[in-house]
Amino acid sequence: PEGGYILSFLRKERLGEKGGAFLNGKEGRVGFRKTFPLRRLRGKRIRLMNNFNDIQIIIMAGGVGSRFWPMSTPDYPKQFIDVMGVGRSLIQLTVDRLKPICPVENMWVVTNEKYIRIVKEQIPDMPVDNILSEPEARNTAPCIAYACWKIQKKHPDANIVVTPSDALVINTSEYQRVLSKALSYTSDKNAIV
């Protein structure tokens, strides 16, 4: 229903003998996925708050941007530059398009130690503990593994999104729709999308 909630009943095999229901967030937005015993739903009005605790986003921002030289330099690579001329750097645009999915407090930036100051300046709302300095630049897989290891300590059941900091996404609403669908799919499965 437009602007409403989608309520679906789950089979007893998935929730035990009581059965249950889950409430998926408003159409086009991820955020809630709560399970309730059916007896709590009958005849009661339900008020929910967004539950973003299990969604964590890793933003990879360690590259030196050598292909964009001379605009991008090892001291100030492309992810920190306003490449599009819109007043926002690529990493800021990345955070902006992910904010409807989860709050900045649930985002993690993995970068080179020399870029930490720039990340703090460009994303001031991000907790300092969520800006990770790679011990050594080793490309994508170790970057993701390192961030997942850090996240797992605080959020062992996290549903994790990994994204580059320098991707250009024109249709942000479609991006958010697809990402929300993927997060919904992986929220109760041991799966990678």
C-alpha positions as CSV (number, residue, x, y, z in Angstrom):
1,P,0.0,0.0,0.0
2,E,1.2,3.5,-0.9
3,G,2.9,5.1,2.1
4,G,1.9,2.3,4.3
5,Y,3.5,-0.8,5.8
6,I,3.8,-4.2,4.3
7,L,2.8,-6.9,6.8
8,S,3.6,-10.5,5.9
9,F,3.0,-13.6,7.9
10,L,5.8,-16.1,8.3
11,R,5.5,-19.8,8.4
12,K,5.6,-21.5,11.7
13,E,8.7,-23.4,10.6
14,R,10.7,-20.2,10.5
15,L,9.6,-18.7,13.8
16,G,8.7,-21.7,15.9
17,E,5.3,-22.9,17.1
18,K,3.8,-19.5,17.7
19,G,4.2,-18.3,14.1
20,G,4.6,-14.6,13.6
21,A,4.7,-11.6,11.4
22,F,7.2,-9.2,10.1
23,L,6.8,-5.6,9.2
24,N,8.9,-4.4,6.3
25,G,9.6,-0.7,6.1
26,K,7.7,1.8,4.0
27,E,7.9,1.2,0.3
28,G,11.2,2.2,-1.1
29,R,13.0,2.4,2.2
30,V,14.9,-0.1,4.2
31,G,15.1,0.3,7.9
32,F,12.6,-1.8,9.8
33,R,12.4,-5.5,9.9
34,K,11.0,-6.6,13.3
35,T,9.4,-9.9,14.1
36,F,6.4,-10.0,16.4
37,P,4.5,-13.0,17.9
38,L,1.1,-13.0,16.4
39,R,-0.7,-12.7,19.8
40,R,0.9,-9.2,20.2
41,L,-0.5,-8.0,16.8
42,R,-4.2,-9.0,17.3
43,G,-6.3,-5.9,18.1
44,K,-3.4,-3.7,18.9
45,R,-2.0,-0.6,17.3
46,I,1.7,-0.9,16.5
47,R,4.1,2.0,16.6
48,L,7.6,1.2,15.2
49,M,10.8,3.1,15.1
50,N,13.4,2.6,12.4
51,N,15.8,-0.2,13.3
52,F,19.1,0.4,11.6
53,N,21.4,-1.4,14.0
54,D,22.2,-4.4,11.9
55,I,23.0,-2.4,8.7
56,Q,26.6,-1.4,8.4
57,I,28.2,0.2,5.3
58,I,31.8,0.0,4.4
59,I,33.1,2.8,2.1
60,M,36.4,2.0,0.5
61,A,38.4,5.3,0.2
62,G,42.1,4.2,0.1
63,G,43.0,4.6,-3.6
64,V,45.3,7.3,-4.9
65,G,43.2,8.1,-8.0
66,S,46.1,7.9,-10.4
67,R,43.9,7.6,-13.5
68,F,42.5,11.1,-12.8
69,W,45.9,12.8,-12.7
70,P,46.5,15.7,-12.8
71,M,43.1,16.5,-11.1
72,S,43.7,13.7,-8.6
73,T,47.0,13.5,-6.8
74,P,48.4,11.1,-4.2
75,D,48.0,13.8,-1.7
76,Y,44.4,14.6,-2.6
77,P,42.9,11.7,-4.6
78,K,39.6,11.8,-6.6
79,Q,37.3,10.6,-3.9
80,F,37.9,13.8,-2.0
81,I,37.5,16.1,-5.1
82,D,34.3,17.7,-6.5
83,V,34.7,16.0,-9.8
84,M,31.1,16.7,-10.9
85,G,31.2,20.4,-10.0
86,V,28.2,20.1,-7.7
87,G,29.8,21.3,-4.5
88,R,30.3,17.8,-3.0
89,S,33.2,15.4,-3.3
90,L,32.7,11.9,-4.6
91,I,32.9,10.5,-1.0
92,Q,30.4,13.1,0.2
93,L,28.0,12.1,-2.6
94,T,28.5,8.4,-1.6
95,V,27.5,9.2,2.0
96,D,24.5,11.4,0.8
97,R,23.0,8.5,-1.3
98,L,23.5,6.0,1.6
99,K,21.9,8.2,4.3
100,P,18.3,7.0,3.5
101,I,19.6,3.4,4.0
102,C,21.3,3.9,7.3
103,P,22.6,6.7,9.5
104,V,26.2,8.0,9.2
105,E,26.9,6.4,12.6
106,N,26.6,3.0,10.9
107,M,29.0,3.8,8.0
108,W,32.7,3.0,8.0
109,V,35.4,4.5,5.8
110,V,38.5,2.5,5.2
111,T,41.3,4.7,3.9
112,N,45.0,5.4,4.0
113,E,46.4,7.0,7.1
114,K,47.3,10.2,5.3
115,Y,43.7,10.7,4.2
116,I,42.1,10.4,7.7
117,R,42.2,14.2,8.2
118,I,40.4,14.8,4.9
119,V,37.7,12.2,5.8
120,K,37.1,13.9,9.1
121,E,36.8,17.3,7.3
122,Q,34.5,16.0,4.6
123,I,32.3,13.8,6.8
124,P,32.2,15.5,10.2
125,D,29.2,13.5,11.4
126,M,31.1,10.2,11.1
127,P,32.3,8.8,14.4
128,V,36.1,8.9,14.6
129,D,36.2,5.2,15.5
130,N,34.4,4.4,12.2
131,I,37.3,5.9,10.1
132,L,39.7,3.0,9.7
133,S,43.3,3.5,8.7
134,E,44.5,0.5,6.6
135,P,47.7,-0.9,8.2
136,E,49.0,-1.3,4.7
137,A,47.4,-0.7,1.3
138,R,46.7,-4.1,-0.1
139,N,43.7,-3.4,-2.4
140,T,40.0,-4.5,-2.2
141,A,39.8,-7.9,-0.5
142,P,42.0,-7.1,2.5
143,C,40.3,-3.7,2.9
144,I,36.9,-5.4,3.2
145,A,38.2,-8.1,5.5
146,Y,39.8,-5.6,7.8
147,A,36.5,-3.5,8.0
148,C,34.4,-6.6,8.5
149,W,36.7,-7.7,11.3
150,K,36.3,-4.3,13.0
151,I,32.5,-4.3,12.5
152,Q,32.1,-7.9,13.8
153,K,33.5,-6.9,17.2
154,K,30.6,-4.4,17.8
155,H,27.9,-5.8,15.5
156,P,28.3,-9.6,15.2
157,D,25.0,-9.9,13.3
158,A,25.5,-7.0,10.9
159,N,24.1,-6.9,7.4
160,I,27.0,-5.3,5.5
161,V,27.1,-3.2,2.4
162,V,30.5,-2.6,0.7
163,T,30.8,0.3,-1.8
164,P,33.6,2.4,-3.3
165,S,33.9,6.0,-2.4
166,D,34.4,7.2,-5.9
167,A,31.5,5.6,-7.9
168,L,29.3,8.0,-9.9
169,V,25.6,7.1,-9.5
170,I,23.2,9.1,-11.5
171,N,19.9,7.4,-10.6
172,T,20.2,7.5,-6.8
173,S,16.6,6.4,-6.2
174,E,17.1,3.2,-8.3
175,Y,20.4,2.6,-6.5
176,Q,18.6,2.9,-3.1
177,R,15.7,0.7,-4.3
178,V,18.1,-2.1,-5.4
179,L,20.2,-1.8,-2.3
180,S,17.1,-1.9,-0.1
181,K,15.9,-5.0,-1.9
182,A,19.3,-6.7,-1.4
183,L,19.4,-5.8,2.2
184,S,15.9,-7.1,2.7
185,Y,16.9,-10.4,1.1
186,T,20.1,-10.8,3.2
187,S,18.6,-9.7,6.5
188,D,17.4,-13.2,7.4
189,K,19.7,-15.3,5.3
190,N,23.4,-16.2,5.3
191,A,23.9,-14.8,1.8
192,I,26.0,-12.5,-0.3
193,V,24.3,-10.4,-3.0
